[in-house]
Amino acid sequence: MTAASFAPTAPPISGVTRLYAVIGDPVAQVRAPSLLNPLFAQLGHDAVLVPVHARPADFATVLAGLAATANLDGVLVTIPHKVAACALAAERSTAARISGSANVLCRAPGGGWRADNFDGSGFVRGLAAAGHWVRGARVALLGAGGAGSAIAVALLDAGCASLAVHDPDQARCADLVRRLEAHWPGRTRLAATPATRDVDLAVNATPLGLRPDDPLPLRPEELPAGCVVADIIMKPARTRLLAAAERLGLPTQPGLPMLAEQLDLYRAFFGLGPANDG
């Protein structure tokens, strides 16, 4: 399901239009409005998703202001606020609780926010749609932040054979590995440097690649032939890491499918209709 597949035109914004926000820092790169707003139009739902730029120091204040906005029904969360969003939620799904991060919030029945994280499930669904299977794979994961933590949970839940997690913040990385070990013992290890040997899938879940002068998160020339290189960054769609991997003849997976595959999950989470199983 992509934005191009939606024919309906959204109704004009009026006094009864429901609001959704996607909040991040930066926010110029977000692709969610181009996918969610056409979905609202397709469903005949009078709503609009808008970007909200909030610095980390202001995030709690901004989120509280959104909670006090009576015609706002939900929030999508992007870098670097996913861990903070989970911590501020009143209710957390299993995925949010294990990963310690949230990328989506809706109002909880008892007040406050109910948090979930679809980054991991969207990522795994995107891989499967492209013919890249996780079960039995040896995975190198770069990034133990909000998105990386959710992806780690989904990869293990989908049956990857092993998961080597690297993050420059070794304390954060060790904390994630401890949480994962409690649920999937013996399959996760902390990698002091990016794992590039004997891996079937290498995943960049760091912000490296958002800017053209960012260093590569790993050395793709060290990866074995046939290793799938995935990057969750969506803008640019073809990051320097993916371009370097392609030049080496390695299969690649861009970031946008991770978001596109979450559309049905958002739909169910926000009460806009049931999710499809595909």
Protein Blocks (a to p, Z undefined) as FASTA:
>chain_A
ZZklpmbdcddddfklccdddddddfklpcklmmmmmmmmmnopacddddddddfklmmm
mmmmmmmmmkbcbdcdddfklmmmmmmpmbdcfklmmnopafbdcddfkgpjddddfklm
mmmmmmmmnopafehpacddehjbfklmmmmmmmmmnopabdcdddfblmlmmmmmmmmm
mmmghiaccdfbacfehpabdcdfbfbhjamkbccfbdfklpcehiacddfbfbdfbdfk
lmmmmmnopacddfklmmmmmmmmmmmmnonaccdfZZ
